[in-house]
Amino acid sequence: MKIKLILVGKTEEDYLKTGIREYEMRVKRYVPFEIIEIPSIKNAANLPQAEHCLQESVLLRRKISLGDIVILLDEHGREMRSTEFASFLNKQFLSGGKNLVFIVGGPFGFDPLLKKQASSILSLSKMTFSHQMVRLFFIEQLYRGLTIMRGESYHHE
């Protein structure tokens, strides 16, 4: 199973790009992994939030294939400890889906229809992070989850 991380917009800050590249290489030691960036919506400031989310949703759906397990990263999703996330990943791997697709949406969240179609909605924290920071935090947690699944010493409790 391949893991995909779909992001709205580009990562802007060099320090985040460096961290993302580092953890991307670490994740690829365990599973095939791909980061896909879709462009930010043009003239977004002139759109109502619902229309903005709908347009992003259309672009996001184009990157999802039939048989993919889609997991949205949203501040209102289910929170997990790192060990719970490792168990969650393991269950997804055993489910037989084509790809495991995690999506970080834009600043206004996700269209309600995309939320209904998702297999799961997860939150990294009750705190709010910039969409730029979430990228690095999530990839680090993905790496951490994979090391926990393998019984490696990266994670300490």
C-alpha positions as CSV (number, residue, x, y, z in Angstrom):
1,M,0.0,0.0,0.0
2,K,1.2,3.5,-0.9
3,I,0.7,6.5,1.3
4,K,-0.1,9.8,-0.3
5,L,-0.3,13.2,1.4
6,I,-2.3,15.7,-0.5
7,L,-1.8,19.4,0.4
8,V,-3.5,22.6,-0.7
9,G,-0.9,25.2,-1.7
10,K,2.8,25.1,-1.6
11,T,5.1,24.9,1.4
12,E,6.5,28.4,1.7
13,E,9.1,28.5,4.4
14,D,12.6,27.0,3.8
15,Y,12.9,25.6,7.3
16,L,9.6,23.7,6.8
17,K,10.7,22.4,3.4
18,T,13.9,21.1,5.0
19,G,12.1,19.3,7.8
20,I,9.5,17.9,5.4
21,R,12.2,16.5,3.1
22,E,14.0,14.9,6.1
23,Y,10.9,13.1,7.3
24,E,9.7,12.3,3.8
25,M,13.0,10.4,3.2
26,R,12.6,8.6,6.6
27,V,9.0,7.6,5.8
28,K,10.1,6.2,2.4
29,R,12.3,3.7,4.2
30,Y,9.2,2.0,5.3
31,V,6.5,2.5,2.7
32,P,6.1,4.1,-0.8
33,F,5.2,7.7,0.0
34,E,4.2,10.6,-2.2
35,I,3.4,14.3,-1.4
36,I,1.0,15.9,-3.9
37,E,0.5,19.7,-3.8
38,I,-2.6,21.1,-5.5
39,P,-2.7,24.8,-6.3
40,S,-4.4,27.3,-4.0
41,I,-7.7,28.6,-5.3
42,K,-7.2,31.8,-7.3
43,N,-9.0,34.9,-6.2
44,A,-9.9,33.1,-3.0
45,A,-10.4,36.4,-1.1
46,N,-13.3,37.2,-3.3
47,L,-15.2,33.9,-2.7
48,P,-17.5,32.9,0.1
49,Q,-15.9,30.3,2.3
50,A,-18.4,27.6,1.2
51,E,-17.5,28.2,-2.5
52,H,-13.8,28.2,-1.6
53,C,-14.1,24.8,0.1
54,L,-16.2,23.5,-2.8
55,Q,-13.6,24.5,-5.4
56,E,-10.8,22.9,-3.3
57,S,-12.8,19.8,-3.0
58,V,-13.1,19.4,-6.7
59,L,-9.3,19.7,-7.1
60,L,-8.8,17.3,-4.2
61,R,-11.1,14.6,-5.6
62,R,-9.1,14.6,-8.9
63,K,-6.2,13.2,-6.9
64,I,-8.2,10.4,-5.2
65,S,-8.7,7.1,-7.0
66,L,-11.3,4.4,-6.6
67,G,-10.3,2.1,-3.7
68,D,-8.3,4.7,-1.9
69,I,-8.7,5.1,1.9
70,V,-9.2,8.8,2.4
71,I,-8.4,10.4,5.7
72,L,-8.9,14.1,6.3
73,L,-6.7,16.1,8.7
74,D,-9.1,18.6,10.3
75,E,-9.1,20.4,13.7
76,H,-12.5,18.9,14.5
77,G,-11.4,15.3,13.8
78,R,-10.6,12.5,16.2
79,E,-7.5,13.0,18.3
80,M,-5.1,10.1,19.0
81,R,-1.9,9.4,20.9
82,S,1.0,8.4,18.8
83,T,0.6,4.7,19.8
84,E,-3.1,4.8,18.8
85,F,-2.1,6.4,15.5
86,A,0.3,3.5,14.9
87,S,-2.5,1.0,15.6
88,F,-4.8,3.0,13.3
89,L,-2.1,2.8,10.5
90,N,-1.7,-0.9,11.0
91,K,-5.5,-1.4,10.6
92,Q,-5.5,0.6,7.4
93,F,-2.6,-1.4,6.0
94,L,-4.5,-4.6,6.7
95,S,-7.8,-3.3,5.2
96,G,-6.6,-3.9,1.7
97,G,-7.2,-0.5,0.3
98,K,-5.3,0.7,-2.8
99,N,-3.7,3.8,-1.3
100,L,-3.8,5.5,2.1
101,V,-4.5,9.1,1.3
102,F,-4.2,11.8,3.9
103,I,-5.4,15.3,3.0
104,V,-4.5,18.7,4.6
105,G,-7.1,21.1,3.3
106,G,-7.0,24.9,3.0
107,P,-7.6,27.5,5.6
108,F,-11.4,27.1,5.7
109,G,-11.4,23.3,6.1
110,F,-13.3,20.8,4.0
111,D,-16.4,20.8,1.9
112,P,-19.2,18.8,3.8
113,L,-19.5,16.3,0.9
114,L,-15.8,15.5,1.1
115,K,-16.1,15.0,4.8
116,K,-18.9,12.5,4.3
117,Q,-16.9,10.6,1.7
118,A,-13.8,10.3,3.9
119,S,-13.1,7.1,5.8
120,S,-11.8,9.0,8.8
121,I,-11.2,12.5,10.0
122,L,-8.3,13.0,12.3
123,S,-7.0,16.0,14.3
124,L,-3.3,16.5,15.3
125,S,-4.3,18.6,18.3
126,K,-6.9,20.7,19.9
127,M,-4.6,23.6,19.2
128,T,-4.7,25.4,15.9
129,F,-1.6,25.2,13.7
130,S,-0.9,27.0,10.4
131,H,-1.5,24.8,7.4
132,Q,2.3,25.1,6.7
133,M,3.3,23.7,10.1
134,V,0.7,20.9,10.0
135,R,2.6,19.4,7.0
136,L,5.8,18.9,9.0
137,F,4.0,17.8,12.1
138,F,1.9,15.2,10.3
139,I,4.9,13.7,8.4
140,E,6.8,13.4,11.6
141,Q,3.8,11.6,13.2
142,L,3.6,9.3,10.2
143,Y,7.2,8.4,10.6
144,R,6.7,8.0,14.4
145,G,3.8,5.7,13.8
146,L,5.7,3.5,11.4
147,T,8.6,3.2,13.8
148,I,6.1,2.2,16.6
149,M,4.6,-0.4,14.3
150,R,8.1,-1.9,13.8
151,G,9.0,-1.8,17.5
152,E,11.9,0.6,16.9
153,S,13.3,3.0,19.5
154,Y,12.3,6.4,18.0
155,H,9.2,6.7,20.2
156,H,9.5,6.7,24.0
157,E,6.7,6.5,26.6
